[in-house]
């Protein structure tokens, strides 16, 4: 259900998943890079054989963007933890969820609508959207979840 940029986000532990994985990153300058590397590691292990249609590099870049966004805007100290979860749904959709301590997401719709001007460097959620992610967020008890859902580009024969 969407309402002004906020979406009801399912608990991936209870959804019908092919697999799900979780990791926690410290909210420091290495968090986004670590998230990208972990995403590559997990996906190369879990998706490389059975789901070659997924673009693993794109999925890792989307994970990088979500964690970088959480670190930059959550206002937590460097020792705080940023949880990240990956899941492959039985429908074939790939989901990345990142939690942070900031309950709201100011100007979410404006952030999603942003596009780089000519000569301006692409950044943030624009990059995730360009890579095929549908980005949503929802407030939770102790913060919010920002979620990216990526549908497969093609289904293997």
Secondary structure, DSSP 8 states (H G I E B T S, - for coil): -EETTEE----TTTS-EEEEEEEEEESSTTHHHHHHHHHHHHHHHHTTTT-TTS-HHHHHHHHHHHHHHHHHHS---TTSEEEEEEEEETTS-EEEEEEES----TTHHHHHH----TT----HHHHHHHTTEEEEEEEETTEEEEEEEE--SS---
